[in-house]
Structure formats: C-alpha cells, structure tokens
Amino acid sequence: MEYEVIMPQLERTMKRTRIVEWRRLVGHDIKLGQVLFVAETSKGTYYYEAKVSGVLSKILVRAGEYVDTQAVVGIITNDKEEL
C-alpha cells in the first residue's frame, strides 16, 4: 500500500514553499513521527513529520525546489518489497 506525502499549507496565505532538505532517503525505513524533510517559508523553517511508518519509496520534489501547497512530494510504502 502507498501513502502520499503531501506538502501541507504551513501559513494561511501560503501557496508555495521550498523543500530545504530531505532527512531520509529513498529506501530508508520511516517511523511514525520521524522528520522526513525540512521546508522553508517566508516566516520560518518547518520540520515535516511522517504520518505513517514504512519505507520511503519515492522523492518527487528534490531539495532546493519549490512546491505548491497540497502537492505530493514523496511516497511511503509498507515495505521494501514494493520498491
């Protein structure tokens, strides 16, 4: 099963934000609550925590790139077999 990692709306008027760095890489095990990536807005830095446990199978938005609010930035699967 796949879980989409969605860029949340971090500020009320925010439409885009930049991913500063990914803290986990493709193939890494992910635990619920673990920081996946760091995003930067005009008002500060935000640490996005995993909403599910599994394996990071895809990174769709690289560090340094801007992304729209509610866009899919990564995929977490249940296990490495699904990679």
PyMOL Python script that loads the backbone (N, CA, C, O; Angstrom):
from pymol import cmd

cmd.read_pdbstr("""\
ATOM      1  N   MET A   1       0.838  -1.176   0.000  1.00  0.00           N
ATOM      2  CA  MET A   1       0.000   0.000   0.000  1.00  0.00           C
ATOM      3  C   MET A   1       0.888   1.246   0.000  1.00  0.00           C
ATOM      4  O   MET A   1       1.941   1.262   0.637  1.00  0.00           O
ATOM      5  N   GLU A   2       0.465   2.276  -0.706  1.00  0.00           N
ATOM      6  CA  GLU A   2       1.229   3.518  -0.783  1.00  0.00           C
ATOM      7  C   GLU A   2       0.534   4.630   0.001  1.00  0.00           C
ATOM      8  O   GLU A   2      -0.693   4.702   0.061  1.00  0.00           O
ATOM      9  N   TYR A   3       1.352   5.488   0.595  1.00  0.00           N
ATOM     10  CA  TYR A   3       0.867   6.677   1.283  1.00  0.00           C
ATOM     11  C   TYR A   3       1.547   7.879   0.649  1.00  0.00           C
ATOM     12  O   TYR A   3       2.774   7.931   0.574  1.00  0.00           O
ATOM     13  N   GLU A   4       0.761   8.843   0.195  1.00  0.00           N
ATOM     14  CA  GLU A   4       1.314  10.056  -0.410  1.00  0.00           C
ATOM     15  C   GLU A   4       1.711  11.053   0.663  1.00  0.00           C
ATOM     16  O   GLU A   4       0.928  11.354   1.564  1.00  0.00           O
ATOM     17  N   VAL A   5       2.923  11.560   0.562  1.00  0.00           N
ATOM     18  CA  VAL A   5       3.404  12.613   1.457  1.00  0.00           C
ATOM     19  C   VAL A   5       3.002  13.935   0.797  1.00  0.00           C
ATOM     20  O   VAL A   5       3.488  14.269  -0.284  1.00  0.00           O
ATOM     21  N   ILE A   6       2.126  14.672   1.447  1.00  0.00           N
ATOM     22  CA  ILE A   6       1.549  15.897   0.899  1.00  0.00           C
ATOM     23  C   ILE A   6       2.156  17.117   1.586  1.00  0.00           C
ATOM     24  O   ILE A   6       2.289  17.147   2.809  1.00  0.00           O
ATOM     25  N   MET A   7       2.526  18.126   0.788  1.00  0.00           N
ATOM     26  CA  MET A   7       3.017  19.385   1.359  1.00  0.00           C
ATOM     27  C   MET A   7       1.836  20.119   1.993  1.00  0.00           C
ATOM     28  O   MET A   7       0.912  20.537   1.294  1.00  0.00           O
ATOM     29  N   PRO A   8       1.867  20.273   3.308  1.00  0.00           N
ATOM     30  CA  PRO A   8       0.753  20.966   3.970  1.00  0.00           C
ATOM     31  C   PRO A   8       0.821  22.474   3.767  1.00  0.00           C
ATOM     32  O   PRO A   8       1.858  23.015   3.382  1.00  0.00           O
ATOM     33  N   GLN A   9      -0.282  23.135   4.026  1.00  0.00           N
ATOM     34  CA  GLN A   9      -0.303  24.602   3.991  1.00  0.00           C
ATOM     35  C   GLN A   9       0.229  25.067   5.335  1.00  0.00           C
ATOM     36  O   GLN A   9      -0.458  24.965   6.351  1.00  0.00           O
ATOM     37  N   LEU A  10       1.454  25.578   5.339  1.00  0.00           N
ATOM     38  CA  LEU A  10       2.139  25.924   6.580  1.00  0.00           C
ATOM     39  C   LEU A  10       1.777  27.308   7.101  1.00  0.00           C
ATOM     40  O   LEU A  10       1.915  27.587   8.292  1.00  0.00           O
ATOM     41  N   GLU A  11       1.315  28.167   6.209  1.00  0.00           N
ATOM     42  CA  GLU A  11       0.868  29.509   6.581  1.00  0.00           C
ATOM     43  C   GLU A  11      -0.471  29.759   5.905  1.00  0.00           C
ATOM     44  O   GLU A  11      -0.757  29.183   4.856  1.00  0.00           O
ATOM     45  N   ARG A  12      -1.274  30.596   6.489  1.00  0.00           N
ATOM     46  CA  ARG A  12      -2.627  30.832   5.999  1.00  0.00           C
ATOM     47  C   ARG A  12      -2.672  31.272   4.540  1.00  0.00           C
ATOM     48  O   ARG A  12      -3.546  30.833   3.792  1.00  0.00           O
ATOM     49  N   THR A  13      -1.759  32.120   4.130  1.00  0.00           N
ATOM     50  CA  THR A  13      -1.779  32.634   2.756  1.00  0.00           C
ATOM     51  C   THR A  13      -0.757  31.949   1.844  1.00  0.00           C
ATOM     52  O   THR A  13      -0.595  32.348   0.691  1.00  0.00           O
ATOM     53  N   MET A  14      -0.085  30.951   2.338  1.00  0.00           N
ATOM     54  CA  MET A  14       0.967  30.281   1.579  1.00  0.00           C
ATOM     55  C   MET A  14       0.405  29.471   0.415  1.00  0.00           C
ATOM     56  O   MET A  14      -0.564  28.728   0.569  1.00  0.00           O
ATOM     57  N   LYS A  15       1.026  29.625  -0.747  1.00  0.00           N
ATOM     58  CA  LYS A  15       0.652  28.839  -1.913  1.00  0.00           C
ATOM     59  C   LYS A  15       1.794  27.945  -2.374  1.00  0.00           C
ATOM     60  O   LYS A  15       1.565  26.902  -2.987  1.00  0.00           O
ATOM     61  N   ARG A  16       3.042  28.361  -2.076  1.00  0.00           N
ATOM     62  CA  ARG A  16       4.237  27.593  -2.442  1.00  0.00           C
ATOM     63  C   ARG A  16       5.249  27.670  -1.314  1.00  0.00           C
ATOM     64  O   ARG A  16       5.277  28.628  -0.542  1.00  0.00           O
ATOM     65  N   THR A  17       6.075  26.646  -1.236  1.00  0.00           N
ATOM     66  CA  THR A  17       7.164  26.638  -0.266  1.00  0.00           C
ATOM     67  C   THR A  17       8.341  25.885  -0.869  1.00  0.00           C
ATOM     68  O   THR A  17       8.210  25.242  -1.911  1.00  0.00           O
ATOM     69  N   ARG A  18       9.483  25.967  -0.211  1.00  0.00           N
ATOM     70  CA  ARG A  18      10.692  25.313  -0.716  1.00  0.00           C
ATOM     71  C   ARG A  18      11.098  24.209   0.242  1.00  0.00           C
ATOM     72  O   ARG A  18      11.133  24.403   1.457  1.00  0.00           O
ATOM     73  N   ILE A  19      11.406  23.045  -0.321  1.00  0.00           N
ATOM     74  CA  ILE A  19      11.970  21.965   0.487  1.00  0.00           C
ATOM     75  C   ILE A  19      13.456  22.230   0.610  1.00  0.00           C
ATOM     76  O   ILE A  19      14.167  22.277  -0.394  1.00  0.00           O
ATOM     77  N   VAL A  20      13.927  22.401   1.826  1.00  0.00           N
ATOM     78  CA  VAL A  20      15.330  22.722   2.080  1.00  0.00           C
ATOM     79  C   VAL A  20      16.183  21.458   2.046  1.00  0.00           C
ATOM     80  O   VAL A  20      17.246  21.436   1.425  1.00  0.00           O
ATOM     81  N   GLU A  21      15.710  20.400   2.719  1.00  0.00           N
ATOM     82  CA  GLU A  21      16.481  19.158   2.748  1.00  0.00           C
ATOM     83  C   GLU A  21      15.577  17.989   3.091  1.00  0.00           C
ATOM     84  O   GLU A  21      14.601  18.137   3.826  1.00  0.00           O
ATOM     85  N   TRP A  22      15.909  16.837   2.556  1.00  0.00           N
ATOM     86  CA  TRP A  22      15.264  15.586   2.943  1.00  0.00           C
ATOM     87  C   TRP A  22      16.111  14.956   4.037  1.00  0.00           C
ATOM     88  O   TRP A  22      17.324  14.822   3.882  1.00  0.00           O
ATOM     89  N   ARG A  23      15.485  14.571   5.137  1.00  0.00           N
ATOM     90  CA  ARG A  23      16.200  13.946   6.247  1.00  0.00           C
ATOM     91  C   ARG A  23      16.315  12.437   6.071  1.00  0.00           C
ATOM     92  O   ARG A  23      17.161  11.809   6.708  1.00  0.00           O
ATOM     93  N   ARG A  24      15.487  11.849   5.225  1.00  0.00           N
ATOM     94  CA  ARG A  24      15.524  10.425   4.907  1.00  0.00           C
ATOM     95  C   ARG A  24      15.656  10.301   3.393  1.00  0.00           C
ATOM     96  O   ARG A  24      15.228  11.185   2.652  1.00  0.00           O
ATOM     97  N   LEU A  25      16.248   9.206   2.940  1.00  0.00           N
ATOM     98  CA  LEU A  25      16.464   8.971   1.516  1.00  0.00           C
ATOM     99  C   LEU A  25      15.626   7.787   1.043  1.00  0.00           C
ATOM    100  O   LEU A  25      15.122   7.013   1.857  1.00  0.00           O
ATOM    101  N   VAL A  26      15.479   7.648  -0.273  1.00  0.00           N
ATOM    102  CA  VAL A  26      14.734   6.534  -0.840  1.00  0.00           C
ATOM    103  C   VAL A  26      15.336   5.221  -0.339  1.00  0.00           C
ATOM    104  O   VAL A  26      16.550   5.021  -0.372  1.00  0.00           O
ATOM    105  N   GLY A  27      14.455   4.335   0.125  1.00  0.00           N
ATOM    106  CA  GLY A  27      14.884   3.043   0.652  1.00  0.00           C
ATOM    107  C   GLY A  27      15.037   3.015   2.159  1.00  0.00           C
ATOM    108  O   GLY A  27      15.138   1.941   2.753  1.00  0.00           O
ATOM    109  N   HIS A  28      15.056   4.187   2.787  1.00  0.00           N
ATOM    110  CA  HIS A  28      15.182   4.245   4.252  1.00  0.00           C
ATOM    111  C   HIS A  28      13.860   3.888   4.923  1.00  0.00           C
ATOM    112  O   HIS A  28      12.781   4.228   4.439  1.00  0.00           O
ATOM    113  N   ASP A  29      13.977   3.193   6.050  1.00  0.00           N
ATOM    114  CA  ASP A  29      12.806   2.917   6.877  1.00  0.00           C
ATOM    115  C   ASP A  29      12.345   4.221   7.519  1.00  0.00           C
ATOM    116  O   ASP A  29      13.159   5.050   7.926  1.00  0.00           O
ATOM    117  N   ILE A  30      11.041   4.388   7.601  1.00  0.00           N
ATOM    118  CA  ILE A  30      10.429   5.584   8.178  1.00  0.00           C
ATOM    119  C   ILE A  30       9.584   5.156   9.366  1.00  0.00           C
ATOM    120  O   ILE A  30       8.851   4.170   9.290  1.00  0.00           O
ATOM    121  N   LYS A  31       9.684   5.890  10.453  1.00  0.00           N
ATOM    122  CA  LYS A  31       8.854   5.635  11.627  1.00  0.00           C
ATOM    123  C   LYS A  31       7.874   6.789  11.801  1.00  0.00           C
ATOM    124  O   LYS A  31       8.200   7.941  11.515  1.00  0.00           O
ATOM    125  N   LEU A  32       6.695   6.475  12.263  1.00  0.00           N
ATOM    126  CA  LEU A  32       5.678   7.476  12.554  1.00  0.00           C
ATOM    127  C   LEU A  32       6.275   8.581  13.413  1.00  0.00           C
ATOM    128  O   LEU A  32       6.872   8.295  14.451  1.00  0.00           O
ATOM    129  N   GLY A  33       6.127   9.833  13.005  1.00  0.00           N
ATOM    130  CA  GLY A  33       6.622  10.965  13.771  1.00  0.00           C
ATOM    131  C   GLY A  33       8.051  11.374  13.457  1.00  0.00           C
ATOM    132  O   GLY A  33       8.526  12.400  13.946  1.00  0.00           O
ATOM    133  N   GLN A  34       8.737  10.587  12.650  1.00  0.00           N
ATOM    134  CA  GLN A  34      10.124  10.903  12.291  1.00  0.00           C
ATOM    135  C   GLN A  34      10.137  12.043  11.254  1.00  0.00           C
ATOM    136  O   GLN A  34       9.280  12.093  10.372  1.00  0.00           O
ATOM    137  N   VAL A  35      11.103  12.943  11.369  1.00  0.00           N
ATOM    138  CA  VAL A  35      11.203  14.058  10.425  1.00  0.00           C
ATOM    139  C   VAL A  35      11.634  13.528   9.061  1.00  0.00           C
ATOM    140  O   VAL A  35      12.672  12.878   8.934  1.00  0.00           O
ATOM    141  N   LEU A  36      10.816  13.817   8.035  1.00  0.00           N
ATOM    142  CA  LEU A  36      11.112  13.402   6.665  1.00  0.00           C
ATOM    143  C   LEU A  36      11.871  14.471   5.892  1.00  0.00           C
ATOM    144  O   LEU A  36      12.858  14.188   5.213  1.00  0.00           O
ATOM    145  N   PHE A  37      11.387  15.711   6.011  1.00  0.00           N
ATOM    146  CA  PHE A  37      12.037  16.794   5.286  1.00  0.00           C
ATOM    147  C   PHE A  37      11.868  18.108   6.028  1.00  0.00           C
ATOM    148  O   PHE A  37      11.044  18.239   6.934  1.00  0.00           O
ATOM    149  N   VAL A  38      12.673  19.076   5.615  1.00  0.00           N
ATOM    150  CA  VAL A  38      12.620  20.420   6.183  1.00  0.00           C
ATOM    151  C   VAL A  38      12.142  21.356   5.077  1.00  0.00           C
ATOM    152  O   VAL A  38      12.669  21.330   3.965  1.00  0.00           O
ATOM    153  N   ALA A  39      11.150  22.177   5.382  1.00  0.00           N
ATOM    154  CA  ALA A  39      10.617  23.150   4.430  1.00  0.00           C
ATOM    155  C   ALA A  39      10.832  24.550   4.985  1.00  0.00           C
ATOM    156  O   ALA A  39      10.879  24.752   6.198  1.00  0.00           O
ATOM    157  N   GLU A  40      10.960  25.505   4.086  1.00  0.00           N
ATOM    158  CA  GLU A  40      11.197  26.893   4.480  1.00  0.00           C
ATOM    159  C   GLU A  40      10.098  27.777   3.899  1.00  0.00           C
ATOM    160  O   GLU A  40       9.775  27.701   2.713  1.00  0.00           O
ATOM    161  N   THR A  41       9.537  28.612   4.757  1.00  0.00           N
ATOM    162  CA  THR A  41       8.535  29.583   4.324  1.00  0.00           C
ATOM    163  C   THR A  41       9.085  30.978   4.591  1.00  0.00           C
ATOM    164  O   THR A  41      10.194  31.135   5.102  1.00  0.00           O
ATOM    165  N   SER A  42       8.304  31.975   4.242  1.00  0.00           N
ATOM    166  CA  SER A  42       8.749  33.351   4.484  1.00  0.00           C
ATOM    167  C   SER A  42       8.845  33.670   5.969  1.00  0.00           C
ATOM    168  O   SER A  42       9.509  34.630   6.361  1.00  0.00           O
ATOM    169  N   LYS A  43       8.182  32.868   6.794  1.00  0.00           N
ATOM    170  CA  LYS A  43       8.164  33.136   8.236  1.00  0.00           C
ATOM    171  C   LYS A  43       9.019  32.187   9.064  1.00  0.00           C
ATOM    172  O   LYS A  43       9.115  32.347  10.281  1.00  0.00           O
ATOM    173  N   GLY A  44       9.642  31.199   8.421  1.00  0.00           N
ATOM    174  CA  GLY A  44      10.484  30.305   9.204  1.00  0.00           C
ATOM    175  C   GLY A  44      10.674  28.943   8.585  1.00  0.00           C
ATOM    176  O   GLY A  44      10.372  28.722   7.412  1.00  0.00           O
ATOM    177  N   THR A  45      11.186  28.025   9.402  1.00  0.00           N
ATOM    178  CA  THR A  45      11.507  26.666   8.983  1.00  0.00           C
ATOM    179  C   THR A  45      10.512  25.702   9.611  1.00  0.00           C
ATOM    180  O   THR A  45      10.118  25.869  10.766  1.00  0.00           O
ATOM    181  N   TYR A  46      10.109  24.698   8.852  1.00  0.00           N
ATOM    182  CA  TYR A  46       9.122  23.725   9.294  1.00  0.00           C
ATOM    183  C   TYR A  46       9.689  22.325   9.116  1.00  0.00           C
ATOM    184  O   TYR A  46      10.259  22.020   8.068  1.00  0.00           O
ATOM    185  N   TYR A  47       9.542  21.471  10.120  1.00  0.00           N
ATOM    186  CA  TYR A  47      10.000  20.086  10.070  1.00  0.00           C
ATOM    187  C   TYR A  47       8.787  19.185   9.875  1.00  0.00           C
ATOM    188  O   TYR A  47       7.948  19.060  10.767  1.00  0.00           O
ATOM    189  N   TYR A  48       8.699  18.561   8.706  1.00  0.00           N
ATOM    190  CA  TYR A  48       7.558  17.702   8.381  1.00  0.00           C
ATOM    191  C   TYR A  48       7.783  16.307   8.952  1.00  0.00           C
ATOM    192  O   TYR A  48       8.785  15.661   8.645  1.00  0.00           O
ATOM    193  N   GLU A  49       6.861  15.849   9.775  1.00  0.00           N
ATOM    194  CA  GLU A  49       6.957  14.534  10.409  1.00  0.00           C
ATOM    195  C   GLU A  49       6.088  13.524   9.674  1.00  0.00           C
ATOM    196  O   GLU A  49       4.993  13.849   9.213  1.00  0.00           O
ATOM    197  N   ALA A  50       6.585  12.298   9.569  1.00  0.00           N
ATOM    198  CA  ALA A  50       5.863  11.223   8.891  1.00  0.00           C
ATOM    199  C   ALA A  50       4.544  10.934   9.605  1.00  0.00           C
ATOM    200  O   ALA A  50       4.474  10.888  10.834  1.00  0.00           O
ATOM    201  N   LYS A  51       3.518  10.745   8.811  1.00  0.00           N
ATOM    202  CA  LYS A  51       2.187  10.427   9.340  1.00  0.00           C
ATOM    203  C   LYS A  51       1.961   8.927   9.436  1.00  0.00           C
ATOM    204  O   LYS A  51       1.009   8.472  10.069  1.00  0.00           O
ATOM    205  N   VAL A  52       2.862   8.147   8.792  1.00  0.00           N
ATOM    206  CA  VAL A  52       2.784   6.687   8.816  1.00  0.00           C
ATOM    207  C   VAL A  52       4.197   6.113   8.879  1.00  0.00           C
ATOM    208  O   VAL A  52       5.172   6.808   8.592  1.00  0.00           O
ATOM    209  N   SER A  53       4.295   4.855   9.253  1.00  0.00           N
ATOM    210  CA  SER A  53       5.567   4.128   9.200  1.00  0.00           C
ATOM    211  C   SER A  53       5.643   3.363   7.889  1.00  0.00           C
ATOM    212  O   SER A  53       4.613   3.030   7.302  1.00  0.00           O
ATOM    213  N   GLY A  54       6.848   3.084   7.430  1.00  0.00           N
ATOM    214  CA  GLY A  54       7.028   2.323   6.199  1.00  0.00           C
ATOM    215  C   GLY A  54       8.409   2.562   5.631  1.00  0.00           C
ATOM    216  O   GLY A  54       9.378   2.728   6.371  1.00  0.00           O
ATOM    217  N   VAL A  55       8.492   2.578   4.307  1.00  0.00           N
ATOM    218  CA  VAL A  55       9.744   2.790   3.585  1.00  0.00           C
ATOM    219  C   VAL A  55       9.541   3.938   2.608  1.00  0.00           C
ATOM    220  O   VAL A  55       8.551   3.959   1.877  1.00  0.00           O
ATOM    221  N   LEU A  56      10.465   4.889   2.585  1.00  0.00           N
ATOM    222  CA  LEU A  56      10.382   5.987   1.618  1.00  0.00           C
ATOM    223  C   LEU A  56      10.735   5.416   0.247  1.00  0.00           C
ATOM    224  O   LEU A  56      11.886   5.062  -0.006  1.00  0.00           O
ATOM    225  N   SER A  57       9.734   5.329  -0.642  1.00  0.00           N
ATOM    226  CA  SER A  57       9.959   4.690  -1.939  1.00  0.00           C
ATOM    227  C   SER A  57      10.222   5.689  -3.058  1.00  0.00           C
ATOM    228  O   SER A  57      10.863   5.346  -4.051  1.00  0.00           O
ATOM    229  N   LYS A  58       9.732   6.930  -2.912  1.00  0.00           N
ATOM    230  CA  LYS A  58       9.957   7.937  -3.955  1.00  0.00           C
ATOM    231  C   LYS A  58      10.063   9.326  -3.340  1.00  0.00           C
ATOM    232  O   LYS A  58       9.346   9.664  -2.398  1.00  0.00           O
ATOM    233  N   ILE A  59      10.967  10.116  -3.889  1.00  0.00           N
ATOM    234  CA  ILE A  59      11.039  11.548  -3.596  1.00  0.00           C
ATOM    235  C   ILE A  59      10.691  12.250  -4.900  1.00  0.00           C
ATOM    236  O   ILE A  59      11.411  12.116  -5.889  1.00  0.00           O
ATOM    237  N   LEU A  60       9.603  12.991  -4.909  1.00  0.00           N
ATOM    238  CA  LEU A  60       9.110  13.622  -6.130  1.00  0.00           C
ATOM    239  C   LEU A  60       9.548  15.078  -6.272  1.00  0.00           C
ATOM    240  O   LEU A  60       9.530  15.629  -7.372  1.00  0.00           O
ATOM    241  N   VAL A  61       9.937  15.696  -5.170  1.00  0.00           N
ATOM    242  CA  VAL A  61      10.405  17.090  -5.190  1.00  0.00           C
ATOM    243  C   VAL A  61      11.753  17.125  -4.479  1.00  0.00           C
ATOM    244  O   VAL A  61      11.841  16.821  -3.290  1.00  0.00           O
ATOM    245  N   ARG A  62      12.791  17.494  -5.202  1.00  0.00           N
ATOM    246  CA  ARG A  62      14.140  17.491  -4.641  1.00  0.00           C
ATOM    247  C   ARG A  62      14.378  18.692  -3.730  1.00  0.00           C
ATOM    248  O   ARG A  62      13.669  19.696  -3.800  1.00  0.00           O
ATOM    249  N   ALA A  63      15.381  18.566  -2.883  1.00  0.00           N
ATOM    250  CA  ALA A  63      15.796  19.672  -2.020  1.00  0.00           C
ATOM    251  C   ALA A  63      16.174  20.867  -2.887  1.00  0.00           C
ATOM    252  O   ALA A  63      16.850  20.722  -3.905  1.00  0.00           O
ATOM    253  N   GLY A  64      15.729  22.050  -2.469  1.00  0.00           N
ATOM    254  CA  GLY A  64      16.003  23.277  -3.207  1.00  0.00           C
ATOM    255  C   GLY A  64      14.879  23.682  -4.139  1.00  0.00           C
ATOM    256  O   GLY A  64      14.840  24.821  -4.605  1.00  0.00           O
ATOM    257  N   GLU A  65      13.960  22.762  -4.420  1.00  0.00           N
ATOM    258  CA  GLU A  65      12.846  23.060  -5.325  1.00  0.00           C
ATOM    259  C   GLU A  65      11.645  23.614  -4.562  1.00  0.00           C
ATOM    260  O   GLU A  65      11.418  23.295  -3.395  1.00  0.00           O
ATOM    261  N   TYR A  66      10.890  24.449  -5.259  1.00  0.00           N
ATOM    262  CA  TYR A  66       9.641  24.974  -4.717  1.00  0.00           C
ATOM    263  C   TYR A  66       8.504  24.048  -5.109  1.00  0.00           C
ATOM    264  O   TYR A  66       8.542  23.403  -6.156  1.00  0.00           O
ATOM    265  N   VAL A  67       7.497  23.993  -4.256  1.00  0.00           N
ATOM    266  CA  VAL A  67       6.359  23.114  -4.495  1.00  0.00           C
ATOM    267  C   VAL A  67       5.085  23.815  -4.038  1.00  0.00           C
ATOM    268  O   VAL A  67       5.092  24.592  -3.084  1.00  0.00           O
ATOM    269  N   ASP A  68       3.988  23.523  -4.741  1.00  0.00           N
ATOM    270  CA  ASP A  68       2.689  24.079  -4.377  1.00  0.00           C
ATOM    271  C   ASP A  68       2.146  23.387  -3.133  1.00  0.00           C
ATOM    272  O   ASP A  68       2.442  22.220  -2.878  1.00  0.00           O
ATOM    273  N   THR A  69       1.357  24.111  -2.371  1.00  0.00           N
ATOM    274  CA  THR A  69       0.646  23.541  -1.231  1.00  0.00           C
ATOM    275  C   THR A  69      -0.252  22.412  -1.729  1.00  0.00           C
ATOM    276  O   THR A  69      -0.864  22.522  -2.792  1.00  0.00           O
ATOM    277  N   GLN A  70      -0.327  21.344  -0.969  1.00  0.00           N
ATOM    278  CA  GLN A  70      -1.137  20.155  -1.242  1.00  0.00           C
ATOM    279  C   GLN A  70      -0.592  19.280  -2.366  1.00  0.00           C
ATOM    280  O   GLN A  70      -1.267  18.342  -2.790  1.00  0.00           O
ATOM    281  N   ALA A  71       0.617  19.566  -2.858  1.00  0.00           N
ATOM    282  CA  ALA A  71       1.244  18.715  -3.872  1.00  0.00           C
ATOM    283  C   ALA A  71       1.870  17.495  -3.209  1.00  0.00           C
ATOM    284  O   ALA A  71       2.291  17.559  -2.054  1.00  0.00           O
ATOM    285  N   VAL A  72       1.931  16.395  -3.931  1.00  0.00           N
ATOM    286  CA  VAL A  72       2.583  15.183  -3.451  1.00  0.00           C
ATOM    287  C   VAL A  72       4.087  15.374  -3.620  1.00  0.00           C
ATOM    288  O   VAL A  72       4.558  15.660  -4.720  1.00  0.00           O
ATOM    289  N   VAL A  73       4.844  15.216  -2.529  1.00  0.00           N
ATOM    290  CA  VAL A  73       6.293  15.409  -2.577  1.00  0.00           C
ATOM    291  C   VAL A  73       7.063  14.098  -2.419  1.00  0.00           C
ATOM    292  O   VAL A  73       8.257  14.039  -2.713  1.00  0.00           O
ATOM    293  N   GLY A  74       6.388  13.054  -1.959  1.00  0.00           N
ATOM    294  CA  GLY A  74       7.034  11.770  -1.774  1.00  0.00           C
ATOM    295  C   GLY A  74       6.015  10.664  -1.585  1.00  0.00           C
ATOM    296  O   GLY A  74       4.821  10.917  -1.425  1.00  0.00           O
ATOM    297  N   ILE A  75       6.514   9.415  -1.606  1.00  0.00           N
ATOM    298  CA  ILE A  75       5.660   8.237  -1.421  1.00  0.00           C
ATOM    299  C   ILE A  75       6.296   7.332  -0.378  1.00  0.00           C
ATOM    300  O   ILE A  75       7.494   7.052  -0.425  1.00  0.00           O
ATOM    301  N   ILE A  76       5.470   6.874   0.571  1.00  0.00           N
ATOM    302  CA  ILE A  76       5.884   5.884   1.564  1.00  0.00           C
ATOM    303  C   ILE A  76       5.095   4.610   1.293  1.00  0.00           C
ATOM    304  O   ILE A  76       3.877   4.654   1.124  1.00  0.00           O
ATOM    305  N   THR A  77       5.796   3.464   1.251  1.00  0.00           N
ATOM    306  CA  THR A  77       5.127   2.176   1.067  1.00  0.00           C
ATOM    307  C   THR A  77       5.247   1.366   2.338  1.00  0.00           C
ATOM    308  O   THR A  77       5.973   1.727   3.264  1.00  0.00           O
ATOM    309  N   ASN A  78       4.514   0.254   2.365  1.00  0.00           N
ATOM    310  CA  ASN A  78       4.507  -0.608   3.562  1.00  0.00           C
ATOM    311  C   ASN A  78       5.818  -1.337   3.773  1.00  0.00           C
ATOM    312  O   ASN A  78       6.236  -1.543   4.912  1.00  0.00           O
ATOM    313  N   ASP A  79       6.470  -1.727   2.693  1.00  0.00           N
ATOM    314  CA  ASP A  79       7.717  -2.466   2.867  1.00  0.00           C
ATOM    315  C   ASP A  79       8.617  -2.328   1.645  1.00  0.00           C
ATOM    316  O   ASP A  79       8.195  -1.818   0.607  1.00  0.00           O
ATOM    317  N   LYS A  80       9.860  -2.786   1.777  1.00  0.00           N
ATOM    318  CA  LYS A  80      10.854  -2.648   0.716  1.00  0.00           C
ATOM    319  C   LYS A  80      10.517  -3.496  -0.506  1.00  0.00           C
ATOM    320  O   LYS A  80      10.998  -3.207  -1.602  1.00  0.00           O
ATOM    321  N   GLU A  81       9.710  -4.526  -0.342  1.00  0.00           N
ATOM    322  CA  GLU A  81       9.323  -5.385  -1.460  1.00  0.00           C
ATOM    323  C   GLU A  81       8.577  -4.581  -2.526  1.00  0.00           C
ATOM    324  O   GLU A  81       8.631  -4.927  -3.706  1.00  0.00           O
ATOM    325  N   GLU A  82       7.883  -3.515  -2.125  1.00  0.00           N
ATOM    326  CA  GLU A  82       7.108  -2.713  -3.064  1.00  0.00           C
ATOM    327  C   GLU A  82       7.956  -1.731  -3.839  1.00  0.00           C
ATOM    328  O   GLU A  82       7.459  -1.097  -4.770  1.00  0.00           O
ATOM    329  N   LEU A  83       9.243  -1.582  -3.477  1.00  0.00           N
ATOM    330  CA  LEU A  83      10.139  -0.692  -4.207  1.00  0.00           C
ATOM    331  C   LEU A  83      10.402  -1.276  -5.576  1.00  0.00           C
ATOM    332  O   LEU A  83      11.137  -0.687  -6.368  1.00  0.00           O
TER     333      LEU A  83
END
""", "prot")
cmd.dss("prot")
cmd.show_as("cartoon", "prot")
cmd.util.cbc("prot")
cmd.orient("prot")
